[in-house]
Amino acid sequence: MVSLIMVSFNGAELLVNCLHALKNQTFKDFEIIVIDNGSSDNTHAKIDKFLEEYVVKLPTQFIKLGENLGFSGGNVTGLQHAAGDYVALLNSDTEPTTVWLENLVKSMKNHSEVGICASKLVVHSTTSIDSAGDSFTTLLKGDKRGEGRDTAEFDQEEYVFGACAGAALFRREMLDQIGFFDEDFFLIHEDTDLNFRAQLAGWKVLYVPTAVVHHKVRSSIGVMSDTAIYYSLRNSELVRIKNVPFGVFLRCFLEFILGVIAEFLYFVIKHKRFRLYLKAKGDVLKMFPCMWHKRKMIMKTRKVSNSYLLSLMTPIWRRNFIKTKFDKFLHG
C-alpha cells in the first residue's frame, strides 16, 4: 500500500482540485493523509464537503495542526500516521495524471536498489519542464533538472541525483534507515537534503518520465516572496554543511565561489534584498553547531565514494545549464 501525504496551508481550493485528480488514479491501493498547517481558510470544511460529494470514498485522514510546521514538519507529522510500504508526497498545487501513482509504484517494485522515484513535473498549462527529477550542481547547490526545457527532451527513465518532493515516491525501508525531512529546514531544499542523504547511504533515485504531474509552480508561497528567498538562501548552506564531503567541496571550490558571487549579485544587487540576505546567512552561523553534529551522524553511515557523487553531479559548464541560468538571472 501507498501512503500519500499532502501538506496544505491556506490552500483549500488548490487542495480540492488535486483531490479531484487523485480520485481517478488507476492505482487504487493508497490512503491519503492531509496535513493542514494551521490554516485559516476553512480547509477542513471544504475537504469534508468534497469527500461527502464523492461517491467512491477515498480513505482519507485529515490532521489539523495548531501551528504552521512548514513543509518539512507537516510531512514528518504525516509520516507518523502512514501505514504504507511506500510513501508518496504530492503538493496541493498539482494535478497528477491518472497513471501517475501506478507508474511510480511499478518502477519502484522493479528496482530494489531504488529508494526514491522522481516524477516528471510539468508547468501547468504548458509543455515546459518544472522538474525532471532534481540535480545537484558543481555550484554545490540543488537544482531542478530540465527546468524550462520541453517535456519531450526528458522521456527516458534514468538514475538522477534526486527527486522534487512536490511529487515523489519513497521506499519506507529507506526512510526508516536514513530518516525523513529535517524539520529545521522548515521549507525549501528539505528534499535536496534528503536526496543527498539517500545517495550517501547508497540508495539510488530513479526518474520515471511516465509519472506526469502538472504543477502550478510556487502558487502557495510566491516565486520571489521574502519567505521563498530567505529559506532558499539559508537552506542551501545547511545542505552543504550537513552533506557535502570535504573532498567534493575541494573539487568544486571554484564553481562554489562563482555561485556565491552570482547569488549575491542576484538577490542583493538586482533584487535589493540585502537585509534578508544578511538574516539568512546570519542564521546559518547560528545553526552551524547543530548542522555539524548532524553531519557527523550522516558521515558515519556513508557508503559511497567522492568520485561516485561527482559522477552524479551536474557540471555548470554545460551550454543548456549556462543558458537557463543566464536567462533566469536577466529575467527572473
C-alpha positions as CSV (number, residue, x, y, z in Angstrom):
1,M,0.0,0.0,0.0
2,V,1.0,3.6,-0.6
3,S,0.5,6.3,2.0
4,L,0.1,9.6,0.1
5,I,0.8,12.7,2.2
6,M,-0.4,16.2,1.2
7,V,0.5,19.3,3.2
8,S,-1.7,22.4,2.9
9,F,-1.5,25.9,4.2
10,N,-4.4,28.2,3.3
11,G,-4.8,26.4,0.0
12,A,-8.1,24.7,0.3
13,E,-9.2,25.4,-3.4
14,L,-5.9,24.0,-4.7
15,L,-6.2,21.0,-2.4
16,V,-9.7,20.2,-3.6
17,N,-8.6,20.4,-7.3
18,C,-5.8,18.0,-6.5
19,L,-8.1,15.5,-4.8
20,H,-10.3,15.6,-7.8
21,A,-7.3,14.4,-9.9
22,L,-6.4,11.7,-7.3
23,K,-9.9,10.1,-7.4
24,N,-9.2,9.0,-10.9
25,Q,-5.9,7.2,-10.3
26,T,-5.6,3.8,-11.9
27,F,-3.7,2.6,-8.9
28,K,-6.2,2.2,-6.1
29,D,-4.3,0.8,-3.1
30,F,-3.5,4.0,-1.4
31,E,-4.5,6.1,1.6
32,I,-4.5,9.9,1.7
33,I,-3.2,11.8,4.7
34,V,-3.9,15.6,4.6
35,I,-1.9,17.7,6.9
36,D,-3.4,21.2,7.5
37,N,-0.6,23.5,8.7
38,G,-2.8,25.7,10.9
39,S,-4.8,27.2,8.0
40,S,-7.4,30.0,8.5
41,D,-9.3,29.4,5.2
42,N,-11.7,26.7,6.5
43,T,-9.8,23.9,4.8
44,H,-11.3,21.2,6.9
45,A,-14.9,22.0,6.0
46,K,-14.1,22.2,2.3
47,I,-12.4,18.8,2.3
48,D,-15.3,17.2,4.2
49,K,-17.7,18.6,1.6
50,F,-15.6,17.1,-1.2
51,L,-15.5,13.7,0.5
52,E,-19.2,13.7,1.1
53,E,-20.0,14.5,-2.6
54,Y,-17.6,11.9,-4.0
55,V,-19.5,8.6,-4.2
56,V,-16.5,6.3,-4.1
57,K,-14.8,7.2,-0.9
58,L,-11.0,7.9,-0.8
59,P,-9.5,6.5,2.5
60,T,-8.5,9.9,4.0
61,Q,-7.1,11.1,7.2
62,F,-7.4,14.8,7.9
63,I,-5.0,16.2,10.6
64,K,-5.2,19.8,11.6
65,L,-2.2,21.3,13.3
66,G,-2.4,24.2,15.7
67,E,0.6,25.9,14.0
68,N,2.5,26.0,10.7
69,L,5.3,23.5,10.9
70,G,6.3,24.1,7.4
71,F,6.6,21.6,4.5
72,S,9.2,19.6,6.5
73,G,7.3,19.4,9.8
74,G,4.0,18.8,8.1
75,N,5.2,15.8,6.2
76,V,7.1,14.4,9.2
77,T,3.7,14.5,11.1
78,G,2.1,12.8,8.1
79,L,4.6,10.0,8.2
80,Q,3.7,9.3,11.8
81,H,0.2,8.4,10.6
82,A,1.3,6.5,7.5
83,A,0.8,2.7,7.2
84,G,2.1,2.1,3.7
85,D,5.2,0.3,2.4
86,Y,5.7,3.3,0.2
87,V,5.2,6.9,1.0
88,A,4.1,9.3,-1.8
89,L,4.3,13.1,-1.4
90,L,2.2,15.4,-3.6
91,N,1.9,19.2,-3.4
92,S,-1.6,20.6,-3.2
93,D,-0.9,22.8,-6.2
94,T,-0.5,19.9,-8.5
95,E,-2.7,17.8,-10.7
96,P,-1.4,14.3,-11.4
97,T,-2.3,12.3,-14.5
98,T,-4.4,9.2,-14.0
99,V,-1.4,6.7,-14.2
100,W,0.9,8.8,-12.1
101,L,0.9,6.7,-9.0
102,E,0.7,3.4,-10.9
103,N,3.9,4.1,-12.9
104,L,5.8,5.3,-9.8
105,V,4.9,2.1,-7.9
106,K,5.7,-0.1,-10.9
107,S,9.2,1.4,-11.3
108,M,9.9,1.2,-7.6
109,K,8.9,-2.5,-7.5
110,N,11.2,-3.3,-10.4
111,H,14.3,-1.7,-8.9
112,S,15.1,-2.9,-5.4
113,E,18.1,-0.6,-5.2
114,V,15.9,2.5,-5.6
115,G,14.8,4.4,-2.6
116,I,13.2,7.3,-4.3
117,C,11.2,7.7,-7.6
118,A,11.0,11.1,-9.2
119,S,8.1,12.3,-11.3
120,K,8.0,14.5,-14.4
121,L,6.7,17.8,-13.2
122,V,5.3,20.0,-16.0
123,V,4.5,23.7,-15.6
124,H,0.7,23.8,-15.6
125,S,-0.9,24.5,-19.0
126,T,2.4,24.4,-20.8
127,T,4.8,21.8,-22.3
128,S,7.6,23.2,-20.2
129,I,9.5,21.1,-17.6
130,D,9.4,22.3,-14.0
131,S,11.4,19.3,-12.7
132,A,12.5,16.1,-14.4
133,G,14.0,14.9,-11.1
134,D,16.4,17.1,-9.2
135,S,20.1,17.6,-9.8
136,F,22.9,18.7,-7.5
137,T,25.3,21.0,-9.4
138,T,29.0,21.7,-9.0
139,L,27.9,25.0,-7.5
140,L,27.2,22.7,-4.6
141,K,23.5,23.6,-4.8
142,G,20.3,21.7,-5.6
143,D,18.6,22.5,-8.8
144,K,15.6,21.5,-10.9
145,R,16.7,19.2,-13.6
146,G,15.5,20.3,-17.1
147,E,13.7,23.4,-15.8
148,G,12.3,25.5,-18.6
149,R,13.0,22.9,-21.3
150,D,10.5,21.0,-23.4
151,T,8.9,17.9,-21.9
152,A,9.8,15.8,-25.0
153,E,13.5,16.1,-24.1
154,F,13.0,14.0,-20.9
155,D,11.3,10.8,-21.9
156,Q,13.9,8.4,-20.7
157,E,13.8,6.5,-17.4
158,E,17.2,7.0,-15.7
159,Y,19.0,7.4,-12.5
160,V,19.3,11.0,-11.3
161,F,20.6,12.7,-8.2
162,G,17.3,13.4,-6.5
163,A,13.6,14.0,-6.7
164,C,11.4,17.1,-6.2
165,A,9.3,16.3,-3.1
166,G,6.4,18.1,-4.8
167,A,5.6,14.7,-6.4
168,A,7.7,11.7,-5.5
169,L,7.6,8.2,-4.1
170,F,9.8,7.0,-1.2
171,R,10.5,3.5,0.0
172,R,9.6,3.2,3.6
173,E,12.6,0.9,4.3
174,M,14.9,3.7,3.2
175,L,13.1,6.3,5.3
176,D,13.4,4.0,8.4
177,Q,17.1,3.8,7.7
178,I,18.1,7.4,6.9
179,G,15.3,9.4,8.4
180,F,12.8,11.7,6.7
181,F,12.9,15.5,6.3
182,D,14.9,17.6,8.6
183,E,12.4,19.8,10.4
184,D,15.0,22.5,11.0
185,F,14.7,23.3,7.2
186,F,11.0,24.2,7.5
187,L,10.6,24.9,3.8
188,I,12.7,24.6,0.6
189,H,15.7,22.3,0.0
190,E,14.5,19.8,2.5
191,D,14.2,17.4,-0.4
192,T,17.8,18.3,-1.5
193,D,19.0,17.3,1.9
194,L,17.0,14.0,1.9
195,N,18.2,13.3,-1.7
196,F,21.8,13.8,-0.6
197,R,21.5,11.6,2.5
198,A,19.9,8.9,0.3
199,Q,22.8,9.0,-2.1
200,L,25.4,8.9,0.7
201,A,23.7,5.8,2.2
202,G,23.9,4.0,-1.1
203,W,20.3,4.3,-2.3
204,K,19.5,5.3,-5.9
205,V,17.0,7.7,-7.3
206,L,15.1,6.8,-10.4
207,Y,13.4,9.4,-12.7
208,V,10.1,8.0,-14.1
209,P,9.0,10.0,-17.2
210,T,5.6,8.4,-17.4
211,A,4.7,9.7,-13.9
212,V,3.5,13.1,-15.1
213,V,2.2,15.8,-12.8
214,H,1.1,19.3,-13.8
215,H,2.3,21.9,-11.3
216,K,1.1,25.4,-10.6
217,V,4.6,26.5,-9.6
218,R,5.0,28.4,-6.4
219,S,1.3,29.2,-6.2
220,S,1.4,28.9,-2.4
221,I,4.5,30.9,-1.3
222,G,5.3,33.0,-4.4
223,V,8.4,33.0,-6.6
224,M,10.2,36.0,-5.1
225,S,8.5,36.3,-1.8
226,D,10.6,37.0,1.3
227,T,9.7,33.5,2.6
228,A,10.9,31.8,-0.5
229,I,14.1,33.9,-0.7
230,Y,15.0,33.5,3.0
231,Y,14.7,29.7,3.1
232,S,16.4,29.2,-0.2
233,L,19.4,31.3,0.9
234,R,19.6,29.7,4.3
235,N,18.9,26.1,3.5
236,S,21.2,25.8,0.5
237,E,24.0,26.4,3.0
238,L,22.6,23.9,5.5
239,V,22.6,21.2,2.8
240,R,26.3,21.8,2.2
241,I,27.2,21.8,5.9
242,K,25.4,18.5,6.5
243,N,26.2,16.5,3.4
244,V,29.0,17.6,1.1
245,P,32.2,15.6,1.8
246,F,35.3,17.7,2.1
247,G,36.9,16.1,-1.0
248,V,33.9,17.0,-3.1
249,F,34.0,20.6,-1.7
250,L,37.6,21.0,-2.8
251,R,37.0,19.6,-6.3
252,C,34.1,22.1,-6.8
253,F,35.6,25.1,-4.9
254,L,36.0,27.3,-8.0
255,E,32.4,26.8,-9.1
256,F,31.2,27.2,-5.4
257,I,32.9,30.7,-5.3
258,L,31.3,31.7,-8.6
259,G,27.9,30.6,-7.2
260,V,28.4,32.7,-4.1
261,I,29.1,35.7,-6.2
262,A,26.2,35.1,-8.6
263,E,23.8,34.6,-5.6
264,F,24.9,37.9,-4.1
265,L,24.5,39.8,-7.4
266,Y,21.1,38.3,-8.0
267,F,19.5,38.8,-4.6
268,V,21.4,41.8,-3.2
269,I,22.2,43.9,-6.2
270,K,19.4,43.1,-8.6
271,H,16.5,42.4,-6.2
272,K,17.8,44.6,-3.4
273,R,17.2,42.1,-0.6
274,F,20.4,42.9,1.4
275,R,18.7,42.6,4.9
276,L,17.1,39.3,4.0
277,Y,20.4,38.0,2.7
278,L,22.2,39.0,5.9
279,K,19.5,37.4,8.0
280,A,19.6,34.2,6.1
281,K,23.4,33.9,6.3
282,G,23.5,35.0,9.9
283,D,21.0,32.3,10.8
284,V,23.2,29.7,9.1
285,L,26.0,30.7,11.5
286,K,23.7,30.2,14.5
287,M,22.6,26.8,13.2
288,F,26.1,25.6,12.3
289,P,26.8,23.6,15.5
290,C,23.6,21.7,15.2
291,M,24.1,21.0,11.5
292,W,27.7,19.9,12.1
293,H,26.5,17.4,14.7
294,K,24.0,16.0,12.2
295,R,26.8,15.8,9.6
296,K,28.9,13.6,11.9
297,M,26.0,11.2,12.2
298,I,25.4,11.1,8.4
299,M,29.1,10.5,7.6
300,K,29.3,7.6,9.9
301,T,26.9,5.6,7.7
302,R,28.2,6.9,4.3
303,K,28.7,4.1,1.8
304,V,29.7,5.8,-1.5
305,S,32.9,7.5,-2.7
306,N,33.6,11.1,-3.7
307,S,34.1,10.0,-7.3
308,Y,30.6,8.4,-7.3
309,L,29.0,11.6,-6.0
310,L,30.9,13.7,-8.5
311,S,29.7,11.4,-11.3
312,L,26.1,12.2,-10.4
313,M,26.5,16.0,-10.1
314,T,25.7,18.4,-12.9
315,P,28.6,20.4,-14.2
316,I,27.8,24.1,-14.6
317,W,29.7,24.5,-17.8
318,R,27.1,22.7,-19.9
319,R,25.6,25.0,-22.5
320,N,21.9,24.4,-21.5
321,F,22.7,25.0,-17.9
322,I,24.5,28.3,-18.6
323,K,21.7,29.5,-20.9
324,T,19.0,28.6,-18.4
325,K,20.7,30.3,-15.5
326,F,21.7,33.4,-17.6
327,D,18.1,33.8,-18.7
328,K,16.8,33.5,-15.2
329,F,19.4,36.0,-14.0
330,L,18.3,38.5,-16.5
331,H,14.5,38.0,-16.4
332,G,13.8,36.4,-13.0
